Amino acid sequence: MPAVLTLAQVEEKRIGLVLAAMEILETSGIDALTLRHLADRAGVSRSTPYLYFKDKMALIDAVRVHGLCTLIQTSKDAIADIDCNSEYVENMRRLGSVYIDFGLGHPALYQLIFVSGLPDEDMSDELSQAIDQHRTLLMAPMKAAYAAGVLSMPPERLDLVLWSAVHGLLTLRHAGYLGEDEDFCQVRADVENILALGFLNLDHRRKPDWGRVIRKGE
């Protein structure tokens, strides 16, 4: 008689399957992300994935949720040592850097979460909550800074501007137009500087060192 798994063991096995699915996504693309392929990659029976995901869409939903939760936790860790009630710009800078690093390290997952999204009515409650949690985390320092008079643009508008700029940077990188690491690091630094000068009020602006060139390892 098969052993009965505890809830913790069930969750551990489910996460293991999600991680295997993420590997398939990054190496072979979304079309290869099937429950049968997942079973082969995870080294389990063909029927096992169906015990945890009713179909491919449920699996994709789980991958999105896990990716977002990982990004949220990494973001929280990145700002854990600063005062979020006063260090607004540093807070935004760190959260933006984590977001870019996530997009660089997991291009297919980034595309799946932030580009190939689902209509609100098709999202699971878990996915919708994860999206809201991440957005709240990103918006918090912008709202606080705007209330303090540090920002010149309302948070809702600034959020779209920053996302457009960062998404464009990642898209060019993924497409190979910014293929050299040193070139990309320089463009990334310049984008961050230009954005900072644009969204801060005059009293809070500090001109960056435009002549500085980013070197490897920085």
Backbone as ProteinMPNN parsed JSONL, in Angstrom:
{"seq_chain_A": "MPAVLTLAQVEEKRIGLVLAAMEILETSGIDALTLRHLADRAGVSRSTPYLYFKDKMALIDAVRVHGLCTLIQTSKDAIADIDCNSEYVENMRRLGSVYIDFGLGHPALYQLIFVSGLPDEDMSDELSQAIDQHRTLLMAPMKAAYAAGVLSMPPERLDLVLWSAVHGLLTLRHAGYLGEDEDFCQVRADVENILALGFLNLDHRRKPDWGRVIRKGE", "coords_chain_A": {"N_chain_A": [[0.852, -1.2, 0.0], [0.653, 2.201, -0.91], [2.609, 4.758, 0.657], [1.231, 7.249, 2.796], [1.394, 10.628, 2.196], [2.516, 13.443, 4.061], [1.17, 16.793, 4.525], [3.244, 18.603, 4.277], [5.115, 17.106, 2.854], [3.739, 16.702, 0.479], [3.602, 19.344, -0.47], [6.321, 19.83, -0.79], [6.993, 18.031, -2.853], [5.389, 19.08, -4.846], [6.515, 21.618, -5.218], [8.99, 20.798, -6.128], [8.271, 19.769, -8.637], [7.369, 22.113, -9.836], [9.757, 23.576, -9.97], [11.168, 21.957, -11.734], [9.565, 22.328, -13.961], [10.081, 25.013, -14.454], [12.702, 24.86, -15.319], [12.339, 23.516, -17.743], [10.888, 25.46, -19.099], [12.789, 27.571, -19.358], [14.81, 26.362, -20.857], [13.603, 25.122, -23.061], [11.291, 26.43, -23.798], [7.849, 27.701, -23.757], [6.071, 26.095, -25.204], [7.018, 23.541, -24.868], [6.377, 22.953, -22.349], [4.743, 20.716, -20.99], [2.639, 18.393, -19.2], [3.424, 15.784, -19.57], [6.061, 16.028, -20.522], [7.101, 17.221, -18.277], [6.929, 15.14, -16.394], [8.847, 13.389, -17.443], [11.162, 15.001, -17.196], [11.284, 15.362, -14.427], [11.584, 12.809, -13.572], [9.513, 11.072, -12.815], [6.461, 9.103, -12.72], [4.201, 9.088, -15.549], [1.685, 9.779, -14.701], [1.953, 11.129, -12.323], [2.349, 14.083, -12.294], [-0.295, 14.903, -12.734], [-1.5, 14.569, -10.345], [-0.973, 16.826, -8.993], [-1.409, 19.009, -10.629], [-4.081, 19.991, -12.558], [-4.133, 20.422, -15.28], [-2.281, 21.728, -18.135], [-2.503, 24.538, -18.0], [-2.914, 24.964, -15.297], [-0.458, 24.187, -14.334], [1.217, 26.122, -15.532], [0.202, 28.359, -14.255], [1.032, 27.823, -11.639], [3.784, 27.974, -11.97], [4.092, 30.686, -12.625], [3.183, 31.854, -10.21], [5.062, 30.857, -8.359], [7.408, 31.97, -9.389], [6.879, 34.723, -9.096], [6.591, 34.892, -6.294], [9.162, 34.244, -5.507], [10.553, 36.428, -6.593], [9.364, 38.502, -5.119], [10.211, 37.895, -2.483], [12.994, 38.105, -2.791], [13.144, 40.796, -3.414], [12.215, 41.957, -1.044], [14.257, 41.162, 0.682], [16.327, 42.666, -0.372], [15.839, 45.264, 0.406], [15.792, 45.215, 3.098], [17.537, 46.306, 4.947], [17.336, 49.058, 4.952], [15.814, 52.277, 5.615], [12.645, 52.452, 4.823], [10.908, 54.53, 5.011], [12.198, 56.876, 4.595], [14.421, 56.66, 2.905], [13.738, 56.838, 0.081], [14.491, 56.924, -2.692], [16.716, 55.223, -2.801], [15.475, 52.892, -2.045], [13.725, 52.473, -4.242], [15.672, 52.223, -6.221], [17.004, 49.857, -5.505], [14.917, 47.966, -5.615], [14.303, 48.156, -8.315], [16.709, 47.23, -9.404], [16.738, 44.562, -8.548], [14.536, 43.634, -9.963], [15.431, 43.914, -12.626], [17.631, 42.156, -12.573], [16.258, 39.782, -12.148], [14.833, 39.563, -14.552], [16.979, 39.276, -16.312], [18.185, 36.921, -15.441], [16.198, 35.013, -15.691], [14.862, 34.834, -18.379], [12.734, 33.639, -19.932], [10.836, 33.065, -17.983], [10.372, 35.629, -16.998], [9.172, 36.757, -19.268], [6.873, 35.197, -19.35], [5.555, 35.927, -16.983], [5.381, 38.797, -16.926], [4.852, 39.728, -19.478], [3.435, 37.921, -21.237], [0.805, 37.813, -20.094], [-2.307, 36.978, -18.352], [-5.821, 37.64, -18.9], [-7.614, 39.402, -16.33], [-9.87, 37.994, -15.433], [-9.227, 35.366, -15.907], [-7.242, 34.65, -14.181], [-5.926, 32.8, -11.424], [-6.851, 32.949, -7.943], [-4.606, 32.879, -6.322], [-2.514, 33.649, -8.025], [-3.378, 36.225, -8.737], [-3.248, 37.479, -6.239], [-0.483, 37.352, -5.751], [0.499, 38.995, -7.793], [-0.651, 41.438, -7.039], [0.619, 41.778, -4.576], [3.293, 42.089, -5.319], [3.152, 44.409, -6.872], [2.244, 46.239, -4.954], [4.467, 46.31, -3.283], [6.388, 47.486, -4.972], [5.198, 49.94, -5.483], [5.001, 51.217, -3.021], [7.356, 52.765, -2.027], [7.358, 54.784, -3.966], [4.888, 56.049, -3.604], [5.227, 56.993, -1.01], [7.407, 58.717, -1.362], [6.35, 60.581, -3.145], [4.354, 61.708, -1.601], [5.959, 62.97, 0.213], [7.018, 64.962, -1.277], [9.23, 64.477, -2.817], [9.197, 63.275, -5.323], [8.41, 64.234, -8.686], [6.384, 63.34, -10.232], [3.195, 61.739, -10.309], [2.744, 58.591, -8.59], [1.367, 56.496, -9.999], [1.655, 57.157, -12.702], [4.432, 57.335, -12.888], [5.137, 54.708, -12.36], [4.405, 53.346, -14.723], [6.136, 54.59, -16.528], [8.69, 53.854, -15.557], [8.484, 51.051, -15.744], [8.19, 50.748, -18.519], [10.672, 51.699, -19.446], [12.506, 49.926, -18.21], [11.566, 47.469, -19.131], [12.022, 47.803, -21.863], [14.817, 47.901, -21.858], [15.444, 45.282, -21.007], [14.248, 43.814, -23.053], [15.773, 44.529, -25.331], [18.212, 43.497, -24.529], [17.621, 40.72, -24.32], [17.074, 40.244, -26.969], [19.512, 40.411, -28.102], [20.657, 42.784, -28.89], [22.058, 44.262, -27.122], [24.441, 42.843, -26.466], [27.082, 42.6, -25.447], [28.572, 42.278, -22.309], [29.84, 44.411, -20.889], [29.022, 46.658, -22.333], [26.257, 46.497, -21.949], [26.056, 46.809, -19.14], [26.896, 49.442, -18.917], [24.906, 50.844, -20.342], [22.723, 50.139, -18.782], [23.384, 51.398, -16.338], [23.384, 54.066, -17.209], [20.708, 54.399, -17.975], [19.457, 54.147, -15.476], [20.512, 56.438, -14.212], [19.52, 58.55, -15.826], [16.763, 58.206, -15.539], [16.52, 58.707, -12.813], [17.218, 61.423, -12.642], [15.086, 62.449, -13.985], [12.685, 61.883, -12.547], [12.924, 62.997, -10.043], [12.321, 65.818, -7.923], [13.63, 69.162, -8.349], [15.121, 70.035, -6.093], [16.083, 67.709, -5.063], [17.748, 66.537, -6.841], [20.786, 65.109, -7.971], [23.507, 65.457, -9.921], [24.728, 62.819, -11.908], [27.889, 61.104, -12.407], [28.601, 61.528, -15.467], [30.747, 60.915, -17.063], [31.755, 58.588, -16.179], [32.681, 55.25, -16.723], [31.375, 52.073, -16.756], [33.002, 49.28, -15.475], [33.99, 45.861, -15.935], [32.871, 43.635, -13.449], [31.948, 45.501, -11.699]], "CA_chain_A": [[0.0, 0.0, 0.0], [1.489, 3.397, -0.993], [2.692, 5.55, 1.879], [0.449, 8.476, 2.787], [2.282, 11.763, 2.356], [2.061, 14.549, 4.885], [0.953, 18.015, 3.747], [4.563, 19.168, 3.999], [5.726, 16.292, 1.799], [3.002, 17.001, -0.753], [4.041, 20.665, -0.925], [7.709, 19.687, -1.227], [6.974, 17.39, -4.163], [4.781, 20.027, -5.788], [7.53, 22.633, -5.518], [9.989, 20.137, -6.969], [7.739, 19.717, -9.996], [7.354, 23.484, -10.354], [11.139, 23.915, -10.313], [11.49, 21.225, -12.962], [8.828, 23.0, -15.029], [10.795, 26.254, -14.743], [13.87, 24.472, -16.114], [11.844, 23.257, -19.099], [10.509, 26.759, -19.667], [13.973, 28.345, -19.724], [15.649, 25.66, -21.836], [12.883, 24.646, -24.249], [10.182, 27.306, -24.151], [6.531, 27.438, -23.215], [5.394, 25.015, -25.931], [7.514, 22.256, -24.357], [5.962, 22.805, -20.956], [3.585, 19.844, -20.887], [2.696, 17.515, -18.037], [4.19, 14.593, -19.943], [7.469, 16.431, -20.534], [7.448, 17.458, -16.885], [7.154, 13.835, -15.763], [10.145, 12.897, -17.913], [12.23, 15.824, -16.625], [11.337, 15.158, -12.981], [11.86, 11.414, -13.289], [8.374, 10.448, -12.136], [5.54, 8.449, -13.649], [3.432, 10.012, -16.385], [0.458, 10.186, -14.012], [2.243, 11.891, -11.106], [2.045, 15.516, -12.371], [-1.734, 15.148, -12.694], [-1.924, 14.586, -8.951], [-0.675, 18.151, -8.46], [-1.89, 20.03, -11.572], [-5.149, 19.351, -13.326], [-3.83, 20.541, -16.697], [-1.122, 22.571, -18.431], [-2.732, 25.895, -17.526], [-2.7, 24.962, -13.85], [0.998, 24.126, -14.162], [1.753, 27.445, -15.886], [-0.206, 29.248, -13.174], [1.903, 27.528, -10.5], [5.102, 28.506, -12.307], [3.99, 32.141, -12.474], [3.076, 32.181, -8.79], [6.345, 30.571, -7.707], [8.365, 32.97, -9.852], [6.551, 35.993, -8.46], [6.893, 34.802, -4.861], [10.619, 34.313, -5.398], [10.92, 37.818, -6.857], [8.905, 39.296, -3.98], [11.086, 37.662, -1.339], [14.298, 38.689, -3.114], [12.975, 42.243, -3.316], [12.14, 42.305, 0.378], [15.599, 40.992, 1.241], [17.201, 43.721, -0.888], [15.574, 46.546, 1.083], [15.571, 44.923, 4.516], [18.447, 47.048, 5.825], [17.207, 50.507, 4.78], [14.6, 52.891, 6.143], [11.747, 52.657, 3.683], [10.134, 55.742, 5.221], [12.993, 58.064, 4.288], [15.365, 56.404, 1.81], [12.824, 56.477, -0.999], [15.162, 56.691, -3.97], [17.522, 54.008, -2.664], [14.494, 51.806, -2.041], [13.314, 52.256, -5.633], [16.833, 51.765, -6.984], [17.249, 48.445, -5.191], [13.818, 47.161, -6.15], [14.482, 48.117, -9.765], [17.853, 46.384, -9.712], [16.294, 43.178, -8.367], [13.637, 43.338, -11.085], [16.264, 43.725, -13.82], [18.387, 40.916, -12.396], [15.311, 38.686, -12.343], [14.58, 39.457, -15.987], [18.19, 38.784, -16.971], [18.471, 35.549, -15.045], [15.094, 34.104, -16.052], [14.177, 35.54, -19.477], [11.459, 33.024, -20.321], [9.917, 33.247, -16.861], [10.025, 37.053, -17.022], [8.218, 36.918, -20.366], [5.632, 34.527, -18.974], [4.893, 36.64, -15.897], [5.158, 40.229, -17.11], [4.509, 40.075, -20.859], [2.379, 37.033, -21.732], [-0.101, 37.686, -18.97], [-3.674, 36.517, -18.553], [-6.869, 38.579, -18.482], [-7.89, 39.295, -14.895], [-10.895, 36.998, -15.136], [-8.677, 34.024, -16.072], [-6.211, 34.424, -13.171], [-6.298, 32.169, -10.162], [-6.77, 33.872, -6.814], [-3.221, 32.88, -5.837], [-1.72, 34.459, -8.943], [-3.824, 37.601, -8.601], [-2.717, 37.981, -4.977], [0.958, 37.528, -5.906], [0.684, 40.19, -8.628], [-0.995, 42.599, -6.209], [1.642, 41.924, -3.547], [4.499, 42.636, -5.949], [2.867, 45.794, -7.269], [2.199, 47.029, -3.722], [5.85, 46.454, -2.836], [7.058, 48.445, -5.844], [4.548, 51.248, -5.42], [5.084, 51.81, -1.681], [8.307, 53.879, -1.91], [6.957, 55.871, -4.855], [3.794, 56.77, -2.959], [5.779, 57.706, 0.144], [8.245, 59.803, -1.861], [5.475, 61.595, -3.735], [3.701, 62.388, -0.483], [6.97, 63.803, 0.87], [7.441, 65.999, -2.206], [10.5, 64.116, -3.458], [8.934, 62.951, -6.718], [7.699, 65.246, -9.464], [5.349, 62.688, -11.024], [2.357, 60.839, -9.51], [3.238, 57.212, -8.611], [0.739, 55.652, -11.018], [2.285, 57.49, -13.982], [5.851, 56.972, -12.806], [5.229, 53.246, -12.429], [4.367, 52.963, -16.136], [7.357, 55.092, -17.163], [9.811, 53.011, -15.142], [8.313, 49.713, -16.314], [8.458, 50.844, -19.957], [12.118, 51.837, -19.648], [13.186, 48.695, -17.803], [11.164, 46.409, -20.059], [12.749, 48.036, -23.103], [16.203, 47.493, -21.626], [15.495, 43.819, -20.978], [13.893, 43.306, -24.385], [16.951, 44.699, -26.186], [19.223, 42.532, -24.063], [17.19, 39.383, -24.707], [17.125, 40.138, -28.432], [20.903, 40.392, -28.519], [21.13, 44.085, -29.354], [23.002, 44.722, -26.099], [25.001, 41.545, -26.152], [28.327, 42.64, -24.694], [28.277, 42.529, -20.906], [30.296, 45.725, -20.479], [28.131, 47.631, -22.964], [24.953, 46.432, -21.291], [26.178, 47.397, -17.805], [26.972, 50.886, -19.055], [23.569, 51.319, -20.715], [21.87, 49.974, -17.597], [23.722, 52.471, -15.399], [22.944, 55.338, -17.785], [19.243, 54.432, -17.878], [19.116, 54.422, -14.083], [20.838, 57.836, -13.923], [18.597, 59.431, -16.548], [15.454, 58.093, -14.895], [16.592, 59.353, -11.51], [17.177, 62.871, -12.856], [13.786, 62.84, -14.521], [11.526, 61.796, -11.676], [13.136, 63.71, -8.788], [12.174, 67.257, -7.931], [14.912, 69.849, -8.505], [15.855, 70.117, -4.834], [16.608, 66.397, -4.693], [18.561, 66.001, -7.934], [22.237, 65.167, -7.908], [23.991, 65.074, -11.24], [25.625, 61.671, -11.869], [29.17, 61.242, -13.103], [28.32, 61.039, -16.821], [31.958, 60.437, -17.715], [32.171, 57.317, -15.617], [32.434, 54.067, -17.532], [31.249, 50.868, -15.946], [33.974, 48.246, -15.782], [33.576, 44.508, -15.565], [32.992, 43.333, -12.035], [31.32, 46.539, -10.87]], "C_chain_A": [[0.888, 1.251, 0.0], [1.463, 4.199, 0.311], [1.878, 6.833, 1.715], [1.391, 9.646, 3.085], [1.673, 12.8, 3.296], [1.846, 15.772, 3.996], [2.282, 18.662, 3.37], [5.251, 18.414, 2.868], [5.051, 16.536, 0.456], [3.466, 18.335, -1.323], [5.476, 20.608, -1.437], [7.782, 19.064, -2.62], [6.392, 18.317, -5.222], [5.797, 21.096, -6.192], [8.625, 22.048, -6.394], [9.546, 20.052, -8.418], [7.707, 21.103, -10.628], [8.759, 23.904, -10.777], [11.584, 23.195, -11.587], [10.796, 21.868, -14.162], [9.525, 24.299, -15.427], [12.049, 25.976, -15.574], [13.467, 24.209, -17.566], [11.534, 24.568, -19.805], [11.729, 27.517, -20.168], [14.8, 27.678, -20.816], [14.932, 25.336, -23.142], [11.684, 25.492, -24.644], [8.838, 26.823, -23.646], [5.829, 26.279, -23.914], [5.809, 23.636, -25.422], [7.033, 21.976, -22.938], [4.644, 22.042, -20.882], [3.745, 18.947, -19.663], [3.493, 16.247, -18.339], [5.69, 14.895, -19.945], [7.953, 16.659, -19.108], [7.745, 16.142, -16.162], [8.518, 13.275, -16.162], [11.287, 13.671, -17.266], [12.397, 15.547, -15.124], [11.628, 13.715, -12.6], [10.767, 10.718, -12.503], [7.472, 9.801, -13.178], [4.739, 9.484, -14.417], [2.186, 10.536, -15.667], [0.719, 11.107, -12.818], [1.931, 13.381, -11.22], [0.555, 15.837, -12.279], [-2.291, 15.108, -11.273], [-1.784, 15.98, -8.346], [-1.209, 19.282, -9.338], [-2.919, 19.384, -12.486], [-4.891, 19.386, -14.823], [-2.636, 21.473, -16.882], [-1.301, 23.986, -17.9], [-2.531, 26.0, -16.02], [-1.205, 24.917, -13.538], [1.626, 25.486, -14.448], [1.411, 28.457, -14.793], [0.715, 29.064, -11.966], [3.308, 28.065, -10.73], [5.108, 30.021, -12.138], [3.996, 32.536, -10.994], [4.417, 31.974, -8.086], [7.389, 31.606, -8.11], [8.131, 34.312, -9.189], [6.892, 35.987, -6.975], [8.395, 34.865, -4.618], [11.104, 35.746, -5.593], [10.529, 38.718, -5.683], [9.845, 39.132, -2.79], [12.47, 38.25, -1.569], [14.249, 40.203, -2.995], [12.941, 42.69, -1.867], [13.515, 42.199, 1.037], [16.511, 42.152, 0.849], [17.015, 45.043, -0.157], [15.425, 46.381, 2.588], [16.393, 45.812, 5.444], [18.341, 48.566, 5.669], [15.877, 50.984, 5.343], [13.68, 53.246, 4.98], [10.906, 53.92, 3.824], [10.918, 57.015, 4.912], [13.92, 57.869, 3.088], [14.595, 55.932, 0.573], [13.553, 56.072, -2.278], [16.014, 55.435, -3.913], [16.63, 52.775, -2.661], [14.089, 51.463, -3.476], [14.462, 51.705, -6.473], [17.083, 50.277, -6.752], [16.155, 47.536, -5.748], [13.923, 47.05, -7.67], [15.614, 47.21, -10.17], [17.498, 44.906, -9.583], [15.414, 42.743, -9.538], [14.433, 43.07, -12.354], [17.047, 42.421, -13.729], [17.505, 39.694, -12.605], [15.048, 38.468, -13.828], [15.773, 38.918, -16.753], [18.435, 37.316, -16.675], [17.428, 34.544, -15.468], [14.29, 34.716, -17.194], [12.828, 34.958, -19.859], [10.415, 33.195, -19.224], [9.463, 34.695, -16.773], [8.965, 37.311, -18.093], [6.856, 36.348, -19.974], [4.846, 35.336, -17.937], [4.463, 38.046, -16.311], [4.754, 40.638, -18.524], [3.338, 39.233, -21.359], [1.368, 36.759, -20.628], [-1.472, 37.18, -19.364], [-4.65, 37.643, -18.239], [-7.22, 38.35, -17.013], [-8.876, 38.175, -14.578], [-10.381, 35.566, -15.245], [-7.602, 33.698, -15.042], [-6.769, 33.655, -11.974], [-6.185, 33.203, -9.055], [-5.332, 33.99, -6.324], [-2.334, 33.75, -6.714], [-2.09, 35.937, -8.821], [-3.266, 38.234, -7.329], [-1.219, 38.234, -5.063], [1.266, 38.767, -6.736], [0.417, 41.449, -7.813], [0.086, 42.85, -5.152], [2.916, 42.536, -4.125], [4.286, 44.088, -6.334], [2.842, 46.711, -6.041], [3.603, 47.303, -3.201], [6.586, 47.507, -3.655], [6.485, 49.858, -5.689], [4.758, 51.958, -4.09], [6.096, 52.946, -1.581], [7.962, 55.051, -2.815], [5.847, 56.708, -4.226], [4.314, 57.596, -1.78], [6.607, 58.903, -0.306], [7.407, 60.925, -2.461], [4.775, 62.398, -2.639], [4.661, 63.329, 0.232], [7.49, 64.909, -0.034], [8.747, 65.714, -2.917], [10.31, 63.869, -4.952], [8.123, 64.038, -7.4], [6.534, 64.661, -10.249], [4.521, 61.779, -10.131], [2.807, 59.388, -9.656], [2.659, 56.346, -9.718], [1.342, 55.914, -12.403], [3.75, 57.073, -13.993], [6.036, 55.471, -12.933], [5.258, 52.774, -13.881], [5.628, 53.414, -16.876], [8.538, 54.182, -16.837], [9.7, 51.615, -15.753], [8.625, 49.725, -17.807], [9.954, 50.896, -20.228], [12.845, 50.537, -19.334], [12.836, 47.549, -18.743], [11.876, 46.57, -21.405], [14.202, 47.603, -22.999], [16.342, 45.976, -21.676], [15.192, 43.222, -22.352], [15.071, 43.407, -25.345], [18.048, 43.714, -25.811], [18.869, 41.124, -24.521], [17.277, 39.173, -26.214], [18.544, 40.163, -28.968], [21.445, 41.716, -29.011], [22.081, 44.742, -28.353], [23.729, 43.491, -25.574], [26.27, 41.549, -25.328], [28.044, 43.044, -23.25], [28.656, 43.941, -20.479], [29.41, 46.82, -21.07], [26.781, 47.667, -22.253], [25.002, 47.084, -19.904], [26.219, 48.911, -17.882], [25.605, 51.475, -19.4], [22.633, 51.227, -19.511], [22.117, 51.094, -16.597], [23.233, 53.824, -15.907], [21.429, 55.482, -17.712], [18.821, 54.779, -16.455], [19.383, 55.888, -13.733], [19.848, 58.802, -14.566], [17.213, 59.397, -15.912], [15.448, 58.842, -13.567], [16.512, 60.872, -11.65], [15.793, 63.322, -13.297], [12.672, 62.835, -13.509], [11.717, 62.481, -10.323], [12.852, 65.201, -8.957], [13.548, 67.921, -7.909], [15.745, 69.842, -7.229], [16.516, 68.794, -4.452], [17.525, 65.807, -5.763], [20.045, 66.155, -7.638], [22.776, 64.628, -9.22], [24.953, 63.885, -11.143], [26.926, 61.969, -12.597], [29.002, 60.656, -14.506], [29.565, 60.489, -17.509], [32.405, 59.081, -17.238], [31.777, 56.169, -16.538], [32.397, 52.853, -16.612], [32.254, 49.831, -16.394], [33.448, 46.88, -15.337], [33.842, 44.272, -14.085], [32.361, 44.359, -11.132], [29.83, 46.247, -10.704]], "O_chain_A": [[1.792, 1.353, 0.83], [0.431, 4.301, 0.974], [1.839, 7.424, 0.636], [2.093, 9.649, 4.096], [0.459, 13.001, 3.313], [2.288, 15.791, 2.847], [2.426, 19.205, 2.274], [5.899, 19.025, 2.019], [5.713, 16.572, -0.582], [3.7, 18.448, -2.527], [5.808, 21.272, -2.418], [8.548, 19.521, -3.468], [6.854, 18.332, -6.363], [5.918, 21.433, -7.369], [9.132, 22.717, -7.295], [10.353, 20.242, -9.328], [7.984, 21.253, -11.817], [8.931, 24.52, -11.828], [12.294, 23.766, -12.415], [11.368, 21.944, -15.249], [9.556, 24.649, -16.607], [12.411, 26.775, -16.437], [14.157, 24.623, -18.497], [11.881, 24.754, -20.972], [11.714, 28.049, -21.278], [15.429, 28.368, -21.619], [15.556, 25.279, -24.202], [11.115, 25.291, -25.717], [8.699, 25.695, -23.173], [5.066, 25.551, -23.279], [5.047, 22.675, -25.531], [7.257, 20.893, -22.398], [3.574, 22.632, -20.732], [4.851, 18.766, -19.154], [4.158, 15.703, -17.457], [6.489, 14.111, -19.431], [9.09, 16.325, -18.773], [8.71, 16.052, -15.404], [9.253, 12.752, -15.324], [12.273, 13.074, -16.832], [13.518, 15.503, -14.617], [11.891, 13.423, -11.433], [11.04, 9.885, -11.638], [7.701, 9.94, -14.38], [4.614, 10.628, -13.981], [1.69, 11.616, -15.991], [-0.194, 11.789, -12.352], [1.295, 13.921, -10.314], [0.177, 16.908, -11.806], [-3.411, 15.554, -11.024], [-2.394, 16.285, -7.322], [-1.439, 20.389, -8.851], [-2.655, 18.355, -13.108], [-5.354, 18.516, -15.561], [-2.052, 21.948, -15.908], [-0.345, 24.578, -17.399], [-2.034, 27.011, -15.525], [-0.748, 25.541, -12.581], [2.475, 25.95, -13.687], [2.231, 29.309, -14.448], [1.129, 30.042, -11.344], [3.952, 28.553, -9.801], [6.045, 30.574, -11.562], [4.726, 33.44, -10.585], [4.852, 32.822, -7.306], [8.166, 32.068, -7.274], [9.08, 34.97, -8.764], [7.423, 36.968, -6.455], [8.849, 35.465, -3.644], [11.962, 36.223, -4.85], [11.296, 39.602, -5.301], [10.231, 40.117, -2.161], [13.06, 38.828, -0.656], [15.203, 40.825, -2.527], [13.565, 43.687, -1.503], [13.889, 43.044, 1.85], [17.363, 42.573, 1.631], [17.938, 45.856, -0.106], [14.983, 47.301, 3.276], [16.005, 46.049, 6.588], [19.178, 49.293, 6.204], [14.942, 50.203, 5.524], [13.912, 54.213, 4.254], [10.259, 54.341, 2.865], [10.363, 58.113, 4.961], [14.174, 58.814, 2.34], [14.766, 54.812, 0.09], [13.276, 55.027, -2.867], [16.039, 54.66, -4.869], [16.993, 51.736, -3.213], [14.109, 50.297, -3.871], [14.265, 50.837, -7.324], [17.342, 49.53, -7.696], [16.44, 46.467, -6.287], [13.668, 45.991, -8.243], [15.511, 46.492, -11.165], [17.907, 44.091, -10.409], [15.536, 41.625, -10.039], [14.152, 42.114, -13.077], [17.118, 41.667, -14.7], [17.943, 38.692, -13.169], [15.041, 37.334, -14.306], [15.609, 38.189, -17.731], [18.844, 36.557, -17.553], [17.722, 33.355, -15.595], [13.134, 35.084, -16.99], [11.876, 35.703, -20.087], [9.243, 33.442, -19.509], [8.293, 34.962, -16.5], [7.979, 38.005, -17.844], [5.818, 36.955, -20.239], [3.62, 35.417, -18.007], [3.321, 38.444, -16.079], [4.352, 41.781, -18.742], [2.353, 39.779, -21.854], [1.112, 35.608, -20.278], [-1.766, 36.978, -20.543], [-4.355, 38.507, -17.413], [-7.128, 37.227, -16.516], [-8.732, 37.487, -13.567], [-11.019, 34.643, -14.738], [-7.095, 32.577, -15.026], [-7.918, 33.837, -11.573], [-5.503, 34.216, -9.21], [-4.888, 35.076, -5.952], [-1.498, 34.5, -6.21], [-1.212, 36.8, -8.804], [-2.859, 39.395, -7.34], [-0.726, 39.219, -4.514], [2.194, 39.511, -6.418], [1.176, 42.416, -7.89], [0.427, 43.998, -4.868], [3.54, 43.394, -3.502], [5.175, 44.914, -6.13], [3.359, 47.827, -6.085], [3.893, 48.404, -2.732], [7.321, 48.325, -3.103], [7.218, 50.845, -5.76], [4.699, 53.186, -4.037], [5.739, 54.017, -1.089], [8.243, 56.199, -2.469], [5.869, 57.936, -4.308], [3.904, 58.738, -1.575], [6.528, 59.978, 0.29], [7.734, 62.1, -2.294], [4.627, 63.615, -2.744], [4.252, 64.35, 0.786], [8.317, 65.715, 0.393], [9.317, 66.601, -3.552], [11.176, 64.219, -5.755], [7.267, 64.678, -6.788], [5.772, 65.403, -10.868], [5.083, 61.104, -9.269], [3.215, 58.986, -10.746], [3.377, 55.546, -10.316], [1.516, 54.981, -13.187], [4.245, 56.528, -14.979], [6.997, 55.015, -13.553], [6.048, 51.897, -14.231], [6.128, 52.703, -17.748], [9.293, 53.787, -17.726], [10.691, 51.058, -16.223], [9.262, 48.799, -18.307], [10.451, 50.221, -21.13], [13.701, 50.097, -20.101], [13.7, 46.751, -19.108], [12.285, 45.581, -22.015], [14.754, 47.014, -23.929], [17.255, 45.451, -22.314], [15.813, 42.24, -22.759], [15.339, 42.469, -26.095], [18.728, 43.166, -26.678], [19.72, 40.411, -25.053], [17.524, 38.061, -26.681], [18.759, 39.957, -30.162], [22.573, 41.778, -29.501], [22.818, 45.666, -28.699], [23.64, 43.15, -24.395], [26.522, 40.603, -24.581], [27.356, 44.034, -22.999], [27.886, 44.604, -19.784], [29.085, 47.795, -20.392], [26.234, 48.738, -21.989], [24.092, 47.827, -19.535], [25.653, 49.597, -17.031], [25.194, 52.481, -18.823], [21.845, 52.138, -19.259], [21.171, 51.676, -16.067], [22.727, 54.635, -15.132], [20.92, 56.564, -17.419], [17.934, 55.607, -16.25], [18.582, 56.516, -13.04], [19.394, 59.754, -13.93], [16.567, 60.434, -15.762], [14.481, 59.529, -13.24], [15.823, 61.535, -10.874], [15.378, 64.446, -13.015], [11.784, 63.685, -13.576], [10.776, 62.545, -9.531], [13.114, 65.774, -10.015], [14.527, 67.301, -7.493], [16.96, 69.659, -7.29], [17.412, 68.768, -3.608], [18.024, 64.693, -5.604], [20.498, 67.18, -7.129], [22.528, 63.477, -9.581], [25.908, 63.94, -10.368], [27.041, 62.964, -13.312], [29.224, 59.465, -14.726], [29.457, 59.686, -18.435], [33.318, 58.481, -17.806], [30.665, 56.135, -17.065], [33.294, 52.65, -15.794], [32.346, 49.535, -17.585], [32.575, 46.779, -14.474], [34.881, 44.653, -13.546], [32.242, 44.134, -9.927], [29.122, 47.004, -10.039]]}, "name": "protein", "num_of_chains": 1, "seq": "MPAVLTLAQVEEKRIGLVLAAMEILETSGIDALTLRHLADRAGVSRSTPYLYFKDKMALIDAVRVHGLCTLIQTSKDAIADIDCNSEYVENMRRLGSVYIDFGLGHPALYQLIFVSGLPDEDMSDELSQAIDQHRTLLMAPMKAAYAAGVLSMPPERLDLVLWSAVHGLLTLRHAGYLGEDEDFCQVRADVENILALGFLNLDHRRKPDWGRVIRKGE"}
